[in-house]
Amino acid sequence: MPKGQGQIELAGLVKSFDGVTRAVDGVNLVIPDGAYCCFLGPSGCGKTTILRMIAGHEDPTEGEILIGGENVVGLPPVERRTAMMFQSYALFPHLSVRDNIAFSLRVRGVPKAERLKAADAMVEKVKLTELRDRLPNQLSGGQQQRVALARAAITQPRVLLLDEPLSALDEQLRVQMRAELRRMQRDLGITFVHVTHTQHEAIALADMVVVMEHGQIRQAGAARDVYAFPRDRYVAEFLGGQNVISGRVESSAEGFVAIRPPEQKPIRVRCGTTKEPERGAQADVAVRRDDIVLLKPSDTVDPSLVMLTGRVRTLEYQGSFVKVMLDPVGQDDFIVYVPERKFFETPFQIGEPAFAAWEVEHGRLLA
């Protein structure tokens, strides 16, 4: 496939179902050729509607969809060279694995010998050679998903679209299939667009994560950038792993601001690329839960650290770390992920006072 044929560009994309409410509201986005892109957001945010418009199952109310530089609005799916893998898999119960995979080529009129040869190659690629003559009801959930993926990929699409493909699987199988999807995407070398509401799934799989709310993109970028450097409060809270602290701006100097949360001393944060807020304004600061050190009142505290005080409310053992929840800072719960070994060297008890401290560079001023 020529380079760039799998690039997707969404330009001013709008979808309204009743002429008033916009399920998708002015989306502009470029998904590079060969990327693994995850649209992430709660139910009703517009992510599945975008997927269906790329596939050709819905027409946009306004805007353009370009694939490989070609405006595909109005074209049927087969002419767009997209393939869609549905949440239900939709396998034919009376056809074998081999015949299910070959079915898309059969519909297109490919001769039997040619389509079975292509199906056998795809069966091998998804590691189902020994099961190729079985029926779908003789397969596990993960094996059925591989069949559905192979059936979608056999037409050699330039874009493969996946609608909540892991939602029906148990947690252990979800983890296994994440690795399988990533391997398949690299082997095929085509653009994958994957819709999910599961944060860990998106972060684990994607080169590019697009966080949505109310039909609009709140942030898009590399998975680590979106997770570690959220642009605003919504993204930080939706992706998880961050504490968001609100307070009033008391002062600013040399690229730093001091923000006072309720019933706490001021905390310092670098402005970075965010516009410096005015004195007295409300501002939000995000800090990753695993960047925080939990200290006892008797511990020596480095004066350069940013610090909040509180009491331990709950403890949850999570295996590799202990989740410690402190008293809320204002309206917001405050959580620290303490490495398991470190926690049990000097354990905390519920009700015990504690200091939560972090390096000033680990705080992030939110837009």
C-alpha positions in Angstrom: 0.0 0.0 0.0 1.5 3.4 -0.9 2.7 5.5 2.0 0.1 7.8 3.4 -3.0 5.9 2.1 -4.1 5.3 5.7 -4.0 8.8 6.9 -7.3 10.1 8.2 -8.3 13.8 8.4 -11.5 15.0 10.0 -12.2 18.6 9.1 -15.0 20.5 10.8 -16.9 17.3 11.4 -20.4 17.7 12.7 -23.2 15.2 13.3 -26.7 16.2 14.4 -29.5 13.6 14.7 -32.3 16.0 15.4 -31.1 19.2 13.8 -30.4 20.7 17.3 -28.2 18.4 19.4 -24.8 17.8 18.1 -23.5 14.3 18.8 -20.2 15.4 17.1 -19.5 19.1 17.3 -16.8 20.6 15.0 -14.1 17.9 15.3 -10.7 18.6 13.6 -8.1 15.9 13.8 -5.4 14.2 11.7 -4.6 10.5 12.4 -1.3 9.6 10.8 -0.9 6.7 8.4 -0.2 3.5 10.3 -1.1 4.8 13.7 -3.0 3.0 16.4 -5.5 5.7 17.5 -7.9 5.3 20.5 -11.0 7.5 20.9 -11.7 7.6 24.6 -14.6 9.0 26.5 -17.8 8.2 28.4 -21.0 6.9 26.8 -22.6 9.5 24.6 -19.5 11.6 24.0 -19.6 11.0 20.2 -16.7 8.6 19.8 -18.7 5.7 18.2 -20.5 8.2 15.9 -17.1 9.4 14.6 -16.1 5.7 14.0 -19.3 5.1 12.1 -18.9 8.2 10.0 -15.3 7.1 9.1 -16.6 3.7 8.1 -19.4 5.1 6.0 -22.3 3.8 8.2 -23.3 7.4 9.0 -23.1 10.6 6.9 -21.8 13.8 8.6 -24.2 16.8 8.8 -21.2 19.0 8.1 -17.5 18.7 7.4 -15.2 16.4 5.5 -13.6 13.0 6.1 -10.4 12.4 4.1 -8.6 9.0 3.9 -5.3 9.1 2.1 -6.1 12.6 0.9 -9.4 11.6 -0.7 -12.8 13.0 0.6 -14.8 9.9 1.2 -18.1 11.4 2.4 -20.8 9.8 0.4 -18.8 6.8 -0.7 -19.8 3.3 0.5 -17.5 1.4 2.9 -16.1 -0.9 0.2 -14.9 2.1 -1.9 -13.3 3.7 1.2 -11.2 0.6 1.8 -12.2 0.6 5.4 -13.2 -2.5 7.5 -15.1 -2.5 10.8 -14.8 -5.0 13.6 -18.0 -4.9 15.7 -18.3 -5.5 19.4 -20.5 -8.6 18.9 -18.0 -10.1 16.4 -21.1 -11.2 14.2 -19.6 -14.5 13.1 -21.7 -16.9 11.0 -22.5 -19.8 13.4 -22.8 -22.4 10.5 -19.4 -21.5 8.9 -16.0 -22.7 10.0 -13.2 -20.4 11.1 -11.7 -20.6 7.6 -15.0 -19.9 5.8 -15.9 -17.0 8.2 -12.5 -15.4 7.4 -12.9 -16.0 3.7 -16.5 -14.6 3.6 -15.6 -11.0 2.8 -13.7 -12.1 -0.2 -16.6 -14.4 -1.3 -18.9 -11.4 -1.3 -16.5 -9.5 -3.5 -16.5 -12.4 -6.1 -12.9 -13.6 -5.4 -12.5 -17.1 -6.9 -12.7 -19.9 -4.3 -9.2 -21.2 -4.6 -7.8 -17.6 -4.2 -10.0 -16.7 -1.2 -9.2 -19.9 0.6 -5.5 -19.4 0.1 -5.8 -15.9 1.5 -7.9 -17.2 4.4 -5.3 -19.9 5.2 -2.6 -17.2 5.3 -4.7 -15.1 7.6 -5.6 -18.1 9.8 -1.9 -18.6 10.3 -1.2 -15.0 11.1 -3.8 -15.0 13.9 -2.5 -18.4 15.2 -5.7 -20.4 14.6 -4.3 -23.0 12.2 -5.3 -26.0 14.3 -8.8 -24.6 14.8 -9.5 -23.5 11.2 -12.3 -26.2 10.7 -14.1 -25.4 14.0 -17.4 -23.5 14.3 -17.6 -20.3 16.3 -19.5 -22.0 19.2 -16.5 -24.3 19.6 -14.2 -21.4 20.2 -13.3 -19.3 23.3 -14.2 -15.6 23.4 -10.6 -14.6 22.6 -10.4 -17.1 19.6 -13.7 -15.7 18.3 -12.2 -12.2 18.4 -9.2 -13.3 16.4 -11.5 -14.7 13.7 -13.5 -11.4 13.6 -10.2 -9.5 13.4 -8.9 -11.7 10.6 -12.1 -11.4 8.7 -11.9 -7.6 8.8 -8.2 -7.6 7.8 -8.4 -10.0 4.9 -9.7 -7.4 2.5 -6.5 -5.5 3.0 -8.2 -2.3 4.2 -6.2 0.9 4.6 -8.1 1.6 7.8 -9.4 -0.9 10.4 -12.1 0.3 12.7 -12.7 -1.4 16.1 -15.8 -0.6 18.2 -15.3 -1.6 21.9 -13.6 -4.9 20.7 -12.5 -6.0 24.2 -15.6 -5.1 26.2 -17.1 -8.7 26.2 -13.9 -10.3 27.6 -12.8 -11.0 31.2 -9.9 -9.0 32.6 -7.2 -11.6 32.0 -8.3 -12.2 28.4 -8.5 -8.4 27.8 -4.8 -8.0 28.7 -3.9 -10.9 26.4 -5.9 -9.5 23.6 -4.5 -6.0 24.0 -1.1 -7.5 23.2 -2.6 -9.5 20.3 -4.2 -6.4 18.8 -1.0 -4.4 19.0 1.0 -7.2 17.4 -1.6 -7.5 14.6 -1.5 -3.8 13.9 2.2 -3.8 13.6 2.2 -6.9 11.4 -0.5 -5.4 9.1 1.0 -2.0 9.1 -2.3 -0.3 8.6 -4.2 2.5 10.6 -6.3 1.2 13.5 -9.0 3.4 15.0 -10.3 1.9 18.2 -13.2 3.2 20.3 -13.2 2.5 24.1 -14.4 3.9 27.4 -11.6 2.1 29.3 -8.6 4.3 30.2 -6.1 1.5 30.7 -7.0 0.0 27.4 -6.4 3.2 25.5 -3.1 3.9 27.2 -1.8 0.4 26.7 -2.6 0.2 23.0 -2.5 3.6 21.4 0.2 5.6 19.7 -2.4 8.4 19.8 -5.2 9.0 22.3 -8.2 11.3 21.7 -10.1 12.2 24.8 -13.7 13.4 24.1 -16.6 15.0 25.9 -19.9 16.2 24.6 -19.0 15.7 21.0 -15.7 17.6 21.2 -12.1 16.7 21.5 -10.7 17.8 24.9 -7.1 16.6 24.2 -5.4 14.5 21.6 -1.8 13.3 21.4 0.7 10.6 22.3 -0.6 8.3 25.0 2.1 9.3 27.5 1.6 13.0 26.9 -2.1 12.9 27.4 -1.7 10.8 30.6 1.2 12.6 32.1 0.5 16.1 30.9 -3.3 16.6 30.9 -4.4 19.9 29.5 -7.3 20.5 31.9 -9.2 19.2 34.8 -11.6 17.0 32.8 -8.7 15.1 31.1 -6.8 14.7 34.3 -9.7 13.3 36.2 -11.1 11.1 33.4 -7.7 9.4 32.7 -7.1 8.9 36.4 -3.8 8.6 38.2 -3.8 12.3 39.0 -4.9 14.4 42.0 -6.4 17.7 41.0 -6.1 20.4 43.7 -8.1 23.7 43.5 -7.2 26.9 45.2 -6.8 30.7 44.9 -3.8 32.3 43.4 -1.9 34.2 46.0 1.2 35.3 44.1 3.3 34.8 41.0 7.0 35.3 40.3 9.6 34.1 37.7 7.2 31.6 36.0 5.8 30.1 39.2 2.5 30.7 41.0 1.5 30.1 44.6 -1.9 28.6 45.0 -3.7 28.2 48.4 -6.1 25.2 48.6 -8.7 25.3 51.4 -7.3 24.9 54.9 -3.7 24.4 53.5 -0.6 26.4 53.1 0.1 27.7 49.6 1.6 25.3 47.1 4.0 26.3 44.3 3.6 25.2 40.7 5.4 26.2 37.5 3.2 27.9 34.9 4.8 26.0 32.0 2.9 26.6 28.8 -0.3 27.6 30.6 -1.2 31.2 30.8 -0.3 32.7 34.2 -3.5 33.2 36.2 -4.3 36.5 37.9 -4.0 37.0 41.6 -7.2 35.9 43.4 -8.3 33.7 40.5 -9.3 30.1 41.0 -6.7 27.6 39.6 -6.3 23.9 39.3 -3.0 21.9 39.8 -2.5 18.3 38.9 0.1 16.0 40.4 0.4 12.3 39.6 -0.4 10.0 42.5 2.8 8.0 42.0 5.0 11.2 42.1 3.9 11.9 45.8 5.9 10.8 48.8 3.9 10.1 52.0 5.6 11.2 55.2 5.0 11.0 58.9 5.1 14.2 61.1 8.3 12.8 62.7 10.1 12.6 59.3 12.6 15.2 58.1 11.1 17.2 55.3 13.1 18.7 52.5 12.0 22.4 52.5 12.1 22.5 48.6 9.2 20.0 48.4 5.6 21.1 47.9 3.5 19.7 50.8 -0.1 19.2 51.9 -1.2 17.9 55.3 -4.0 15.5 56.1 -5.1 12.3 57.8 -5.3 8.8 56.4 -8.9 7.9 55.6 -8.7 4.5 53.8 -6.0 2.0 52.7 -6.3 -0.4 49.8 -3.7 -3.0 49.0 -3.2 -3.1 45.2 -0.3 -5.6 45.0 2.5 -3.5 43.6 1.4 -0.5 45.6 -0.9 0.6 48.4 -3.6 3.2 47.6 -3.7 5.7 50.5 -6.6 8.1 50.5 -6.2 11.2 52.7 -8.8 13.7 53.8 -10.2 15.7 50.9 -8.5 18.9 49.9 -11.5 21.1 49.6 -14.0 19.0 47.6 -11.4 16.7 46.0 -10.2 13.4 47.4 -6.5 13.1 47.6 -4.8 9.8 46.8 -1.2 8.6 47.1 0.2 5.5 45.4 2.9 4.2 47.8 5.1 1.4 46.6 4.2 -1.8 48.4 7.7 -2.5 50.0 8.1 1.1 51.0 4.6 1.2 52.7 5.2 -1.9 54.8 8.6 -0.7 55.9 6.9 2.2 57.7 3.1 1.5 57.5 0.4 4.1 58.1 -2.8 3.5 60.0 -6.3 4.9 59.3 -6.7 8.1 61.2 -3.0 8.8 61.4 -1.7 12.3 60.3 0.4 12.4 57.2 2.3 14.8 54.9 1.9 14.4 51.1 5.0 15.9 49.4 6.3 16.2 45.9 8.9 18.0 43.9 7.7 21.3 42.5 8.4 20.2 38.9 6.0 17.3 39.3 3.0 19.7 39.7 1.2 20.9 36.6 -0.9 24.0 36.3 -4.1 23.1 34.3 -5.8 25.3 31.8 
